[in-house]
Amino acid sequence: MLEATFWGFLAASSLIMGALVSFKLRISDTWLGLIMAFGAGVLMSAVAYELVSDSLGDTSKAVEYGLALGAGALTFYVGSVLLARGGIVEIRTDDDHLPSHRGGRSQGSAIVLGSVLDGIPESIVLGLSIIAGPVSLPVLAAVFISNVPEALGASVDLQEDGTSKEHILRLWIVVAVASAVASGIGYLLLSHAAHEVVVMVQLYAGGAILAMLAESMIPEAYQKGGRAVGLATVFGFAVAAALSAAA
């Protein structure tokens, strides 16, 4: 259990790293958008190759697996709506005739929410991977890499909205510790769970990731980085795919 907790914290520690980078460096909007797009590509690849692949081919569980994927997306959506209604996020428009878009805190809070909803199940899966042998370094690297731009983008947004650096740092530390605990608990409680249960946990995480990417991370990356974010996203996907193939 302690080993699983350690690997879970190590993977999530890059969230803290991303926040610290945002405190020390002034990154232009263009580069921030490209970095976020790269991270989005890594997360897409993690969903495709690490979280969804185990469900393929098992047609007898197709409905249950689909519901697990949808449940993750729905959880993110409900959480995002509650953040908005609670006043934690703001909706603002540039023109009454244009679609509304979210302000800085909305984007940052949504990405933090997505980090929690995908990070905890992802950490559980990482803990479970130790059961079969040593932790998969390519998978660990993919999770570590994707966390940096997530935390970097969210931290910049939160700072622009007036959130203190101390509060932001505490926020990411809590997320990292929660992920570490989840990894240990996942190893302890699910080490003898049926394969279908593990797959459903993975799909739940995948649904939350995809919903977060579509609502927050990719739109903001495009807004900041322009058309080049498409290239950065594919490059991130390719790097993570290569890591998964090497596992």
C-alpha positions in Angstrom: 0.0 0.0 0.0 2.8 2.4 0.9 4.4 1.8 -2.5 1.2 2.5 -4.3 0.7 5.7 -2.2 4.2 6.9 -3.1 3.7 6.4 -6.9 0.4 8.1 -6.7 1.9 11.1 -5.0 4.8 11.2 -7.4 2.5 11.2 -10.4 0.3 14.0 -8.9 3.3 16.1 -7.6 3.6 17.6 -11.1 0.4 19.5 -10.3 2.3 21.3 -7.6 5.2 21.8 -10.0 2.9 23.4 -12.6 1.6 25.8 -10.0 5.1 26.8 -8.9 6.1 27.4 -12.5 3.2 29.7 -13.0 4.4 31.7 -9.9 7.9 32.1 -11.2 7.6 32.6 -14.9 5.5 35.0 -17.0 4.4 32.9 -19.9 2.8 34.5 -22.9 -0.8 33.6 -23.7 0.3 31.9 -27.0 2.8 29.7 -25.2 0.4 28.9 -22.4 -2.2 27.9 -25.0 0.3 25.6 -26.8 1.4 24.0 -23.5 -2.2 23.4 -22.5 -3.0 21.9 -25.9 0.0 19.6 -25.5 -1.4 18.5 -22.2 -4.8 18.0 -23.7 -3.3 15.7 -26.3 -1.5 13.7 -23.6 -4.8 13.3 -21.7 -6.7 12.3 -24.9 -4.1 9.6 -25.5 -4.3 8.4 -21.8 -8.1 8.0 -22.2 -7.7 6.1 -25.5 -4.8 3.8 -24.7 -4.9 3.5 -20.9 -8.5 4.0 -19.7 -10.7 2.8 -22.5 -8.7 0.1 -24.2 -9.4 -2.5 -21.5 -13.1 -2.2 -22.2 -12.8 -3.0 -26.0 -13.8 -6.4 -27.2 -16.1 -7.2 -24.2 -19.4 -6.7 -25.9 -21.3 -8.4 -23.0 -20.5 -5.4 -20.8 -20.9 -2.7 -23.4 -23.9 -1.0 -21.8 -22.3 -1.0 -18.3 -19.1 0.4 -19.6 -20.9 3.1 -21.6 -22.8 4.1 -18.5 -19.5 4.3 -16.5 -18.0 6.6 -19.1 -21.1 8.7 -19.1 -21.2 8.8 -15.3 -17.7 10.4 -15.2 -18.8 13.0 -17.7 -22.0 13.7 -15.9 -20.2 14.1 -12.6 -17.9 16.7 -14.1 -20.8 18.5 -15.6 -22.8 18.6 -12.4 -19.8 19.8 -10.4 -19.1 22.5 -13.0 -22.7 23.7 -12.8 -22.7 23.7 -9.0 -19.5 25.8 -9.1 -21.2 28.3 -11.3 -24.3 28.5 -9.2 -22.3 28.8 -6.0 -20.6 32.0 -7.3 -17.2 30.3 -7.5 -17.2 30.9 -11.2 -18.5 33.8 -13.3 -20.2 33.9 -16.6 -19.6 37.0 -18.7 -20.2 38.1 -22.2 -18.6 40.5 -24.5 -21.8 41.1 -26.5 -25.4 40.3 -25.8 -25.7 38.7 -29.2 -22.7 36.4 -28.8 -22.5 33.1 -26.9 -21.4 33.5 -23.3 -18.0 32.3 -22.3 -16.5 31.7 -18.9 -14.2 34.0 -17.0 -10.8 33.1 -15.6 -11.9 31.6 -12.4 -14.4 29.5 -14.2 -11.8 28.0 -16.5 -9.3 27.5 -13.6 -11.9 26.0 -11.3 -13.2 23.7 -14.0 -9.7 22.4 -14.7 -9.1 21.9 -11.0 -12.4 20.0 -10.8 -11.4 17.9 -13.8 -8.0 17.2 -12.2 -9.7 15.8 -9.1 -12.3 13.8 -11.0 -9.7 12.2 -13.3 -6.7 12.2 -10.9 -8.3 10.2 -8.1 -9.6 7.3 -10.3 -6.4 7.5 -12.3 -4.4 7.1 -9.1 -6.5 4.1 -8.1 -5.7 2.5 -11.4 -2.0 3.4 -10.9 -2.1 1.7 -7.5 -3.8 -1.4 -9.1 -1.1 -1.7 -11.7 1.5 -2.5 -9.0 -0.4 -5.7 -8.3 0.8 -7.2 -11.6 4.4 -6.2 -11.0 6.5 -3.0 -11.0 4.8 0.3 -11.7 4.6 1.1 -15.5 7.1 3.9 -16.0 5.6 5.0 -19.3 2.1 5.3 -17.8 3.5 7.1 -14.8 5.4 9.5 -17.2 2.2 10.2 -19.2 0.2 11.1 -16.1 3.1 13.2 -14.7 3.5 15.1 -18.0 -0.2 15.8 -18.5 -0.6 17.2 -15.0 1.9 20.1 -15.5 0.0 22.0 -18.2 -3.3 21.3 -16.4 -2.0 22.9 -13.2 -0.1 25.6 -15.0 -3.2 26.8 -17.0 -5.6 26.6 -14.0 -3.1 28.4 -11.7 -2.6 31.3 -14.2 -6.4 31.7 -14.6 -6.9 31.7 -10.8 -4.1 34.2 -10.3 -5.6 36.5 -12.9 -8.9 36.3 -11.0 -7.3 37.4 -7.8 -6.8 34.1 -6.0 -3.7 34.2 -3.8 -0.6 32.1 -4.6 -0.8 30.5 -1.1 -4.4 29.4 -1.7 -3.6 28.0 -5.1 -0.6 26.1 -3.8 -2.6 24.6 -0.9 -5.3 23.6 -3.4 -2.9 21.6 -5.5 -1.2 20.1 -2.5 -4.6 18.8 -1.3 -5.3 17.4 -4.8 -1.9 15.7 -4.8 -2.3 14.2 -1.3 -5.8 13.0 -2.2 -4.5 11.3 -5.3 -1.8 9.6 -3.3 -4.3 8.4 -0.7 -6.6 7.2 -3.5 -3.7 5.2 -5.1 -3.0 3.4 -1.8 -6.7 2.8 -1.1 -7.2 1.5 -4.6 -4.4 -1.0 -4.1 -5.8 -2.0 -0.7 -9.5 -2.3 -1.6 -9.5 -3.3 -5.2 -6.5 -5.6 -5.4 -8.9 -8.6 -5.5 -11.8 -6.8 -7.4 -13.2 -8.2 -10.6 -11.7 -7.0 -13.8 -15.0 -5.4 -14.8 -14.9 -3.2 -11.7 -11.4 -1.9 -12.5 -12.4 -1.2 -16.1 -15.5 0.8 -14.9 -13.3 2.9 -12.6 -11.0 3.6 -15.6 -14.0 4.5 -17.8 -15.4 6.8 -15.1 -12.1 8.7 -15.0 -12.0 8.8 -18.8 -15.5 10.3 -19.0 -14.5 13.1 -16.5 -11.3 13.8 -18.5 -13.1 14.1 -21.8 -15.8 16.4 -20.4 -13.2 18.7 -18.8 -11.2 18.8 -22.0 -14.2 19.7 -24.1 -15.6 22.3 -21.7 -12.5 24.0 -20.4 -9.0 23.0 -21.4 -9.2 22.9 -25.2 -11.4 26.0 -25.7 -9.0 28.0 -23.5 -6.0 26.6 -25.2 -7.4 27.7 -28.6 -8.4 31.1 -27.2 -4.9 31.7 -26.1 -2.8 29.8 -28.6 -4.7 30.1 -31.9 -4.7 27.6 -34.7 -1.3 26.1 -33.8 -3.0 24.4 -30.8 -4.1 21.7 -33.2 -0.5 20.8 -33.9 0.4 20.9 -30.2 -2.5 18.7 -29.3 -1.6 16.0 -31.8 2.0 16.2 -30.7 1.0 15.6 -27.1 -1.2 12.7 -28.2 1.7 11.2 -30.2 4.2 11.5 -27.3 1.8 9.8 -24.9 0.9 7.1 -27.4 4.5 6.3 -27.8 4.9 6.0 -24.0 1.9 3.7 -23.9 3.3 1.6 -26.7 6.6 1.3 -24.8 4.9 0.0 -21.7 
